[in-house]
Amino acid sequence: MSSPTIHAVIWDFGGVISSSPFDAFRAYEQANGLPANFLRGVNALNPMDNAWARFERNDIDLAAFDTAFAAESAALGHRVPGREVVALLGGEIRPAMVEALRRLRTRLKIGLITNNVAGPEADGFEPSGRAAVLKLFHHVVESSKVGLRKPDPAIYTLMCDALGVAPENAVFLDDLGINLKPARALGMRTIKVEDPDVALAQLQALVGFALRG
């Protein structure tokens, strides 16, 4: 039986249910002679209000992001058009994670909190099969639609309220520590997804039932 203290499992998408865009970032950096982790470094500066943050909150469109990211990256020594970075975000769906979602949804509530971008300009930047996966969740919170993004604590509270669960009765999975910290501060159990198999084993131990065949 599942633990009586776990009523919901809340997920990130990119780097958790789909493969990490950081792999594509590394390949782009190598192909274009950029320092290792340069793109992540651009995103790490002023993380609550840089070009990436404003784009995911839908404060700016793709054209404005393209220009703003280019300026931010140029200030760090290498000009990179924002459009080229967005084109790296697709990834591939991880079947084991989808199987876990299917098993979880019959016994617990499941939600998705994703930092994403809105509008037709996002077409082609999402992994194939994403739409079908979204239908598995009881509730989805997208940064571009609610005007909030992780790691703003308000987005986690919004999800818990929508699912009707207290934070201490929820587990949250993300591949970024900066996004896990506020969830943990609210009382959630957290799992950092680096190796998907390890993360699933940790989640299975928390919920108390099998998540894969």
Residue, then its C-alpha position, 0 to 999 in steps of 0.5 A: m500500500s502507498s504511504p498514508t502521508i503521500h497523496a500527490v506526486i508533482w513533476d517537472f517535464g524537461g530533464v525528468i519526463s523527457s531527456s535533459p536539454f542540457d545534453a543539447f546545450r553541451a553539443y551546441e557549445q562544443a560545435n560553436g566553440l563556446p566554453a563548457n556550461f556557457l548557456r547555463g551560465v547565461n541563464a543563471l545570472n539574474p535568474m528571476d528576471n533575465a531574458w529566460a525568466r521573462f520568456e517563460r512567464n510570457d512577459i516577452d515574445l520569441a523575437a524579444f527573447d532572441t534579442a535579449f538573450a543575445a545581449e546577455s550572452a554577448a555581455l559574457g563574451h559570446r553572442v548567442p541568438g535566443r532562437e538558437v537556444v530555444a531550438l535545443l529544448g525538444g528532448e525525448i520522452r522517457p518511457a519509464m517515466v510515462e509508465a510510472l505516471r500511468r501507475l501513479r494516477t490510479r492511486l494518487k494525484i499527479g500534477l505537472i509544474t513546467n517552465n515553458v513558453a507560449g504561442p505558435e513560436a513554441d511549435g517544434f520545440e517540444p518532444s513528440g508525444r508530449a501532448a499525450v503525456l500531459k493528458l495523464f496529469h490531474h492538473v498542469v501548471e505552465s509558467s507561460k499561462v499563469g505568469l509564474r515560474k519555478p522557483d517562485p514558491a507561489i507556483y508550488t502553492l498554486m499546484c497544491d491548492a489545485l490538487g487539494v493536498a498539503p505540501e507535506n503530503a506531496v513529492f516533487l521531482d525536478d532536475l534542478g536543485i534551485n527548483l527543489k529548494p522552495a518546494r522543500a521549504l514548503g514541506m514537500r519531499t523532493i527528488k533530484v532527477e539525475d539518473p532516471d532509474v535512481a529517481l524512480a527507485q527513490l519515488q517508489a520507496l516513498v509511495g510504497f508500490a511498484l512504478r515499473g514492470 
